[in-house]
Amino acid sequence: MKINNHYVYSLSEVRTFIEDSNHFEAYFKSESEKFCTKLNPTLSLFLKEKSLKLNDQNLLRTYLIINTDTLEFIGYFCLKVVNIKLDDNVSNKIKKKISSDAKKNNEFPAILITKLARNDRYKNEFPGKLIMDYALSIGNRIYKSIALRHICVDWYQNEKLKHFYCEECGFKVFQSKVIKNHNDEKESKILVSAFYKYQ
C-alpha cells in the first residue's frame, strides 16, 4: 500500500504553521523520536538531535515528508550550498562534464544533499527515490532562480547506494577519496562523490 496523502514541508514552514513554539517543539520531539533507520542509526539520531539546531543556525535546510493523515514523518532530507573542490586525480573529461568553470578552477558551487532518509515504518509504502525526487525538485527551483546548476551527494563506498544514486536517480560519480579514521590510522573508508546537472 502506497502513501498518497503526504506533503513536503521545510522545518521553517512547520514552525510557522504551529504558531505556539512549545507545541511545535513537542510535536517535533514526538515524531522525530518515532523516526527509525535501523540500517543507519546516525540518520535518525541526526534528525532528533541536530537538524533543528542546524536549521535555526542557517547552516542547512531540513525538509520533512509528512503523512498528512497521521502527521508522522515519512522521511526527510537536508540541503546546503557548498563549494566543492576537485581532487588532483579528477580527469579533465569529468571536469568538463561538470562545467567549464570546474575545469578551469578545479572547483564548483553546488547544492549538497547532506542527509536523506526514510522512516523504516514506510519502507514498503514509500520509495526512497520519491524522497530524492523531492530534493531534486527543490534543487531545480533554486537552479531556475539563481542558476546554481549542480546538486551533489556523498556516500561511503557501497554498491547498493551507488546503484540507488547513479542508476535510479541519475547522479554521476566524479571523485572518490580515502578518508582515514583519526582514532585508528589503519582504518579507512572511501568517500564517493557524485553530481546531478540540471538542464
Secondary structure as GFF3:
##gff-version 3
##sequence-region A 1 199
A	DSSP	beta_strand	6	10	.	.	.	ID=ss1
A	DSSP	alpha_helix	11	17	.	.	.	ID=ss2
A	DSSP	alpha_helix	21	34	.	.	.	ID=ss3
A	DSSP	alpha_helix	41	49	.	.	.	ID=ss4
A	DSSP	alpha_helix	51	56	.	.	.	ID=ss5
A	DSSP	beta_strand	61	67	.	.	.	ID=ss6
A	DSSP	beta_strand	73	85	.	.	.	ID=ss7
A	DSSP	alpha_helix	92	98	.	.	.	ID=ss8
A	DSSP	alpha_helix	100	105	.	.	.	ID=ss9
A	DSSP	beta_strand	107	118	.	.	.	ID=ss10
A	DSSP	three_ten_helix	120	122	.	.	.	ID=ss11
A	DSSP	alpha_helix	128	146	.	.	.	ID=ss12
A	DSSP	beta_strand	150	156	.	.	.	ID=ss13
A	DSSP	alpha_helix	159	162	.	.	.	ID=ss14
A	DSSP	pi_helix	163	168	.	.	.	ID=ss15
A	DSSP	beta_strand	172	180	.	.	.	ID=ss16
A	DSSP	beta_strand	188	197	.	.	.	ID=ss17
###
